[in-house]
Amino acid sequence: MKFNQNRFGRIAADFERWWQHELERPIIQVSLSDMTSPHNRRSMLNACYDMNISMPDVMQEIEATYDATTYYGDAFPLFYMRSTGILGVFMGQSFIRDAEAGVIHYETVPNESIDDLRFEFDTENPIFLRTKAIMESFQKHFGGSAALGVPDLGGVLDILSAFRGAQELMFDMFDCPDKVKAASWQIHEEFKKAYEIHENLIDAAVNPGYTAWATMLSKKPYYITQCDFSFMIGTDMFDAFYKPILIKESELVERTFYHLDGPGQVKHLDSILEVENLDGVQWINGAGAPGLDQWPDIYKKIQAAKKLTQVFVFNKDELKYIDAIVDQVGTTKGLCFICFGDINDEEDYLRYLEKYQIPLS
């Protein structure tokens, strides 16, 4: 694996200062992959969901994926069970694995009305048992040389939408709002159970810290909250149906980030920033939307609310967004850039690490 485990000490310490708004520089993670390698996120996901693949072979596939990646700056190898919304599977939702694309498609549960739906986390669910076995095997196999996070459980209303169907859920919000709220809180209770079970599987004595799908590192547990369904509703409905749950989620986990996904969710940002226990906001501008440099008001609002900011940089052409965002907010503090790319573009990424005085090791 192209990562020296001793780096975790420096990375963990810098992240702690960042979480506490004390790190003067930005966090910049650079993970560069050998694009010719057959081992990648797609092959890793397929190995995790293919029940015919033994646990030692799953570990070998994960390790091979790490071997095809070079980690610079604040980046490090990590694992969490994909895909987004896996809690729905734990509660009986069926899914289709697209092995070619390396994604999981969840299927709407057949139902006539919201009254037909019951939400209960099944500890005998095969995917839950698989997830648990993978997490336990991961810690034994890697022994702290890679970080482990909780699964990407998904957002409460997103799971409800996946069970009910987005259009039907919209009608329910108008026709029977109290039933929607009751179902949402029921899912929240199951989320709590699932989250606590998986968090307790992570051995703090072995792992270098807690992580999640946003790939940050923390000495305290953290989680990425989300409500992708919110692009379909206005601010009043967001505040009525989801914000109370967001507040509870932010109280449940010691450190929380909100996944603000696309222009359709920007209308909710003011309300989200009012949540006292929320530590930060992850901004995703979305496919086809203006680049990350075209949203200065978002970054300024997050900074003004004394929250942390995290964005993704997906190729060398997007590295310029780092400069733009720093210029727009007028500081390098409180910013986290998670960068991916091709190993052949290594020099472009290293120049940015040098510019912002990010240690390579």
N, C-alpha and C positions, 0 to 999 in steps of 0.2 A: 504494500500500500504506500502511495506517494505522500505520506503524511507522517511526521514524527510526533509520536504521542506526547512528547515533552512540550510541544507547542501549546497544549491545552491549558497549561498553567497561565501563560501570558494572555491567551485569548479569553479565558474565563475571567481573569482580573480586569481586562479592558472592558469586557461586556458589563461587568458589575458597575464599573464607573459610568458606563454609558446609561444603564438602567437608572442610575441615581443622578443623571444629568451632570456628571462631574468630568466626563471625558471631553477634552477640548477638540479633538479631531473627530471626523466621522468614522463610523464602522464601515469598512468596505470588504466584502467577501468576494473572492474571485475563484470560481471553480471552472476549470478548463478541461474539456473532454477530448479524447481521441475519437474523432467522428468515424474512423474506420473500424472501431471496435464493435463487436456484436453485443457487448455487455453495456447496458444503459438502463435508464429508468423503466423503459418498456419491458425489457427482459427480466428485470427485477420484479416488477409487478406480476408478470406471468408466472414466475417461479413461486411467488407468495400465494397466489390463488389456485394454482394447479395442485390438487390434492394428491396427484400421483407422484409428485416430486418430494423426495424425502427431506427431512429437516437438515441433515448435513449438506445436501445438495443445494438447498435454499441458501444456506450460509455461504457456500462457495460462489454462488451467483452474485450475492451481495458483495462479497469480497472482490470478485472479478470486476464489478462495476466501479468499485473504489479504485482498483488498479488502473482503470482506464481514465481516471480523473486526477488532475493535479490541483492541489489546494494552495492558494496564496492569500496573503493578508490575514483577514479574520475568518477565513473559510475553514471548514473541517468536515470530515465524513460523518454522516448521520443516517439514521433510519427511523421511519414511522410508517405505519400501515396505511396505505392509500386504499380506496379513493375517498374523495370528499363525500361525507354522508354515510359512512359505513355503519353508523348507529342504526340506520334504517334496516340494514341487513340483519343486525343483531336482534331486531324486533320483528323479523319475519318477512321483510321485503325481499323479493327475488331480484336477481340481477343477471346480466349477460356480460361475459368477459370477451372483449374484442382483442384477441391475442395479437393481431397484426398491428393495431393502433396502440396497444398497450393501455387501454382504458376500460373502465367498468361503467356499464349503463344500468341504472336502476329502473325497475319497472313499477308503474302505478299499480297499487293494490286494487283489485276489483271491489267496488263498493257502490251502493245505491245512494248513500248519504253519509255525512260525517258521523252519524250515530252508529254506523256499522264498524267504525274503526276502533281498535283497541291497541294500546301501545304498552308493551311489556318486554323488557330486556331479557332475552333467553340465554341463560348461562350455559345451556347445552347446544346452542346454535353452532353448527360446524365451522363457520367462519370466525366466530368468536373464539372457539377452541383453537383454531389455526393461528389466529392473531396472538393469543396468549402463548402458545408454544413457540412461535417465532420470536416474540419478545424475550422469553426465557432463554431460548437457544442463542439469541444474539448476544446477550450479556455474557454467557459462558464462552462463546466462540471468540468474541472480540475483547473481552476483559477490560473495557474502558478505553480501548484504542479508537473507538468510534462512539458517537453519542446516540442515545436512544430517546425517542419521544413517544408520546401517547398517539394513538391512531387519529386520523382526521375524521372525527365523529360527525361533523357537519352542524349546520345551524338549525335551530328548533323549527322555525317557519319553513325553511327549505325542506326539511324532512317531512313536515306535514303536507307541504305542496307535492312532494314526491309520492306520498301515499294517496293523497286525495285527487291530485291533478290541479295544475295551477289555475285553470279557468274555473273549475268547480270551487276551489278555495276562495277565489275572488267573490263568487256569488254567495258563498257561506258567510263571508265577512259582512255582507249587507243583510242577508236573510236571517242568520242566526249567530250574531257576533259572540254571544255568551258561550255557545258550544265551541266556537273556534278558540276562544280564550281557554276554555277548560281543556281542550285537546292539546293546546300549546303547553300549558303548565304540566300536563301529564307527560308529554315528551321531555320537558325540562327535568322532571323528576327522574326519568330513565337516563337522561344525559348525565345527571349527577352520579347515579350508580355506576354507569359505564366509565365515566371519567375517573372516579375514585379507585375503581378496580385497576384500571390500567396505570394510573399514577403510582399506585402501591406496588406494581410489578417492577418499577424502576428502582434499582438499588443505588441509593445516593452514595454509598461507600465505594461503588465500582465505577459509576459513570462520572464523566467530567463535569456534568451539569445537566440541566433539563433543556430539552429542545422540542421543536414541533415542525410543522411543514413550512413555516416561514424561515427556518434554519438559523434563527438566533440562538444564543446560548445564555442560560441563566442559572444562578445558584439556587433560585427559588422556582417552583413550578410555574409555568406560564402556558397560556392557550390563546389561539386565534379565534375570536368570536366572529360570527357572520350572519347576514340575512340577505342573501342574493335575491330572494323574493321581493325585497323592499323596492326594487326599481318599478314594480307594478303598482305600488300604492303611494298615496300622498303622505305628507308629514303628519297629519292628524291621525291617520290610520297606523302609521309607524309608531307614533307615541302611544296609541291605545293598545295595539296588539303585540308589539315587540319590545319597546323600550323598557317596560318593567322587567322583562326577562333578561335583557341586556344588563340591567343593574344587578340582578341576582347572579348572573354569570360572572360579572366583574367582582362580586363579593366572594364567590365560590373559589376562584383561582387567585393565587397571590399576585400574579402579574397577568394582565390581559391586553391584547391588541384587538382592534376592530378591522376587519377586512372590508374596505370600501372599494367595491368592484364596479367601476365604470361610471360614465356620466349620469346614468339614471339614478344613482344613489347619492350624488352630491347634495341633493336637496335635503338629505337627512343629516348632513355633517354637523350643523349647529347643535342639533339635539343630541347627537352622539357625544360631542365634546363636553356636554353638560354632565356626563356620567363621571362622578368624582373618582371612582376606583379604576377607571380605564387608564392604562399607562400610555397607549399610543394608537396610531392609525396607520394601517398599511394601505397605500393608494395604488390601485390598478387602473390605469387609464383605459384599457380595453382595446381589442382589435378594431381597427378602423377609426379610432378616436384620435384627436390631436395628441402629439407627443408629450412626454412628461414635462417638457419645458413650457407647456402652454397652460399650466394650472397654478400660477403663483398664489392665487387667493386661497387655495386649499392648503398649501404649505404654510402660508402666513397665519391662517386660522389655527392650524394645529400647534404651531409655535406659540401663538398668543395664549392658547389654552394650557400651555406648559405641558404638552404631551410630546411623545417621541414620534418620529416619522420614519417609515420604511417603504422603499420602492424596489422593484426588480429592474435590472438592466440585462437584456437578453443577447446582445451582440456588441461588437466593437463600435458599430455606428451609433449606438445609444450611450456610449461613455460620455459624450458631450453633455448629457443631461445632468451628470453629477455637478459640473461647473455651473450650469444654469440654475439648478435648485439652490446651490450654495449662495450664488449671487442674489437670488430672489429673496431668501430668508435672511441674508446678511450674516450668517454664522455657519460653522461646521459642526456645532454641537447639536446633539439630539437627532442626528441623521444616520440612517442605515441604508446602505446600497448593497443589494445582493446581486452579484454579477455572474453571468454564465457566458460561455463562449467556446470557441474552437482553439485547441492548443496551438494551432498554426498562427493565431493572432496574439500570441503570448506577449510580444513586445509592447503592443498597444495597451494592454491591461497593466503591465508592469510600470509603464510611464505614469499611469494615474496613481498607482500605489506610491510611487516615489514622490509625485507631486503633493500628495496629501499626507506624506510621512507615515505611511502604513507599514509596519514591520512585515517583511516577507516570511519570517520564521519566528 
